[in-house]
């Protein structure tokens, strides 16, 4: 029986991965870096060290991803304060359902905790809805290493077999399945490999559909 539901954040709760690809690419061009847009897709969900290595390899020169992402987040934060943040369809309804039905709820994101809280605030989502938030500061390894999900499950004193992970990326799916969790994938902007769907328990088009799946498995 599912007792814990873990949310990835970028591309799953909020439409932020699209911003990273579009706006991050434009910012790099303005700064004089000739990076193809396709390369930004490859850095989605990665920590700065790993993402920076991808850019460094392409440029054949060191790329300071920490400084670049600091500039990007400053720019995107100002944009969001003016325009708001796009919330994925069904997120708020699903959170209400989970809380009303006594599920434990977690966010597991490689983002810094400050940014997670910023996004939740912009979306008018009460942080207290979540029992646990695991952020990038706590991680030595990024997905597909399952550490991020193991930390969340351990803190909630649960087990992988009783945990449902909601993901949009192949890295997150592999991490969750290697730990023994159930997984629902809600695809975002990244095209997933064809064999991805053999790994997951369900594929749905929006978070709204997760409610009916949980209702069938009570």
C-alpha positions as CSV (number, residue, x, y, z in Angstrom):
1,X,0.0,0.0,0.0
2,X,1.3,3.5,-0.9
3,X,1.9,5.6,2.2
4,X,4.4,8.1,0.9
5,X,4.4,10.2,-2.3
6,X,7.6,12.0,-3.4
7,X,7.5,14.8,-5.9
8,X,10.3,15.8,-8.2
9,X,10.1,19.6,-8.6
10,X,11.4,21.1,-11.9
11,X,9.3,20.0,-14.8
12,X,7.0,18.0,-12.6
13,X,5.5,20.6,-10.2
14,X,6.5,23.7,-12.1
15,X,7.3,24.5,-15.8
16,X,10.8,25.5,-15.0
17,X,12.8,23.2,-17.1
18,X,11.5,24.9,-20.2
19,X,12.7,28.2,-18.8
20,X,16.2,26.8,-18.2
21,X,16.5,25.6,-21.8
22,X,15.0,28.7,-23.4
23,X,16.2,31.5,-21.1
24,X,19.5,29.8,-20.0
25,X,20.4,29.4,-23.6
26,X,19.7,33.1,-24.4
27,X,21.7,34.2,-21.4
28,X,24.7,32.1,-22.5
29,X,24.6,33.7,-25.9
30,X,24.5,37.2,-24.4
31,X,27.6,36.3,-22.3
32,X,29.4,35.1,-25.4
33,X,29.2,31.4,-24.9
34,X,28.5,29.5,-28.1
35,X,26.5,26.7,-26.6
36,X,23.9,24.9,-28.6
37,X,20.4,24.8,-27.1
38,X,20.4,20.9,-27.2
39,X,23.2,20.9,-24.6
40,X,20.9,22.6,-22.1
41,X,18.6,19.6,-22.2
42,X,21.4,17.4,-21.2
43,X,22.0,19.4,-18.0
44,X,18.5,19.2,-16.7
45,X,18.4,17.8,-13.2
46,X,22.1,17.8,-12.8
47,X,24.1,19.4,-10.0
48,X,26.4,22.3,-10.9
49,X,29.6,20.2,-11.0
50,X,28.1,17.7,-13.4
51,X,26.3,20.2,-15.6
52,X,29.4,22.4,-15.7
53,X,31.5,19.4,-16.9
54,X,29.2,19.0,-19.9
55,X,29.6,22.6,-20.9
56,X,33.3,22.5,-20.2
57,X,33.7,19.5,-22.4
58,X,31.9,21.1,-25.3
59,X,33.8,24.4,-25.0
60,X,37.1,22.6,-24.4
61,X,37.5,25.1,-21.6
62,X,36.5,25.5,-18.0
63,X,32.9,26.7,-17.6
64,X,31.9,28.1,-14.2
65,X,28.4,26.7,-13.8
66,X,28.1,28.0,-10.3
67,X,28.5,31.6,-11.4
68,X,26.4,31.1,-14.5
69,X,23.5,29.6,-12.6
70,X,23.7,32.4,-10.0
71,X,23.2,34.9,-12.8
72,X,20.5,32.8,-14.3
73,X,18.6,32.5,-11.1
74,X,18.8,36.2,-10.4
75,X,17.4,36.9,-13.8
76,X,14.7,34.3,-13.7
77,X,13.7,35.3,-10.2
78,X,13.0,38.8,-11.3
79,X,11.1,37.5,-14.3
80,X,8.9,35.3,-12.1
81,X,8.2,38.1,-9.6
82,X,6.7,40.0,-12.5
83,X,5.1,37.2,-14.4
84,X,4.5,34.5,-11.8
85,X,5.4,30.8,-12.0
86,X,3.6,28.3,-14.2
87,X,2.2,25.5,-12.0
88,X,1.7,22.1,-13.6
89,X,-1.9,21.0,-14.2
90,X,-3.4,19.1,-11.3
91,X,-0.6,19.9,-8.7
92,X,-2.8,21.7,-6.2
93,X,-5.7,19.3,-6.5
94,X,-3.3,16.4,-6.0
95,X,-1.7,18.0,-2.9
96,X,-5.2,18.5,-1.4
97,X,-6.1,14.9,-2.1
98,X,-3.0,13.6,-0.6
99,X,-3.3,15.6,2.6
100,X,-7.0,14.8,3.0
101,X,-6.2,11.1,2.6
102,X,-3.3,11.0,5.1
103,X,-0.4,10.4,2.7
104,X,3.0,11.6,3.7
105,X,4.3,14.0,1.1
106,X,7.9,15.0,0.2
107,X,9.8,17.1,-2.4
108,X,13.1,15.6,-3.6
109,X,14.9,18.2,-5.8
110,X,18.5,18.9,-6.6
111,X,17.7,22.6,-6.3
112,X,18.8,24.6,-3.3
113,X,16.2,24.8,-0.5
114,X,15.9,28.5,-0.8
115,X,14.8,28.2,-4.4
116,X,12.3,25.4,-3.6
117,X,10.8,27.7,-1.0
118,X,10.8,30.6,-3.4
119,X,8.9,28.6,-6.1
120,X,6.3,27.3,-3.5
121,X,5.8,30.9,-2.3
122,X,5.2,32.2,-5.8
123,X,2.7,29.4,-6.5
124,X,0.9,30.1,-3.2
125,X,1.5,26.6,-2.0
126,X,1.9,26.2,1.8
127,X,5.3,24.6,2.5
128,X,3.7,22.9,5.5
129,X,1.8,20.6,3.2
130,X,5.1,18.7,2.8
131,X,6.4,16.4,5.6
132,X,9.9,16.5,4.2
133,X,11.9,18.5,1.7
134,X,15.2,17.1,0.4
135,X,17.3,19.7,-1.4
136,X,20.6,19.8,-3.3
137,X,22.5,20.9,-0.2
138,X,22.0,17.4,1.3
139,X,23.2,15.5,-1.7
140,X,26.6,14.1,-2.6
141,X,25.3,12.5,-5.8
142,X,22.6,13.5,-8.3
143,X,20.1,11.2,-9.9
144,X,20.3,8.4,-11.2
145,X,21.9,7.7,-7.8
146,X,19.0,6.9,-5.6
147,X,20.4,8.9,-2.6
148,X,17.8,11.7,-2.8
149,X,14.9,9.3,-2.5
150,X,16.5,7.2,0.1
151,X,17.0,10.3,2.3
152,X,13.3,11.2,2.0
153,X,12.1,7.7,2.7
154,X,14.4,7.3,5.7
155,X,13.4,10.6,7.2
156,X,9.7,9.7,6.9
157,X,10.5,6.3,8.4
158,X,8.9,4.5,5.5
159,X,10.0,1.8,2.9
160,X,10.6,2.0,-0.8
161,X,7.8,-0.6,-1.4
162,X,5.3,1.8,0.2
163,X,6.6,4.8,-1.8
164,X,5.3,6.4,-5.0
165,X,7.7,8.7,-6.9
166,X,6.4,11.2,-9.4
167,X,9.0,12.0,-12.0
168,X,9.5,13.4,-15.5
169,X,13.1,12.4,-16.2
170,X,14.9,9.2,-17.0
171,X,17.5,9.9,-14.3
172,X,14.8,10.2,-11.6
173,X,12.9,7.1,-12.9
174,X,16.1,5.0,-12.8
175,X,17.0,6.3,-9.3
176,X,13.5,5.5,-7.9
177,X,13.2,2.0,-9.5
178,X,16.7,1.0,-8.4
179,X,15.6,1.8,-4.8
180,X,12.4,-0.3,-5.3
181,X,9.8,2.5,-5.4
182,X,6.7,2.6,-7.5
183,X,7.0,5.3,-10.2
184,X,4.5,7.4,-12.2
185,X,6.0,9.4,-15.1
186,X,4.5,12.6,-16.3
187,X,6.6,13.6,-19.4
188,X,7.8,17.1,-19.7
189,X,10.0,18.7,-22.4
190,X,12.7,16.0,-22.5
191,X,12.0,13.2,-24.9
192,X,12.4,10.0,-22.9
193,X,14.1,6.9,-24.4
194,X,11.6,4.4,-25.7
195,X,12.5,1.8,-23.1
196,X,11.7,4.3,-20.3
197,X,8.1,3.3,-20.2
198,X,8.9,-0.3,-19.4
199,X,10.5,0.8,-16.2
200,X,7.6,2.8,-14.8
201,X,4.3,1.6,-13.2
202,X,2.2,4.2,-15.0
203,X,2.5,6.9,-17.6
204,X,0.0,9.8,-17.3
205,X,-0.4,13.2,-19.0
206,X,-0.9,15.3,-15.9
207,X,-0.8,15.2,-12.1
208,X,-4.6,15.2,-12.0
209,X,-4.6,11.6,-13.3
210,X,-2.5,10.4,-10.3
211,X,-5.6,10.8,-8.0
212,X,-7.6,8.2,-9.9
213,X,-4.6,5.8,-9.8
214,X,-4.2,6.2,-6.0
215,X,-8.0,5.6,-5.6
216,X,-7.7,2.3,-7.4
217,X,-4.9,1.1,-5.1
218,X,-6.3,2.0,-1.6
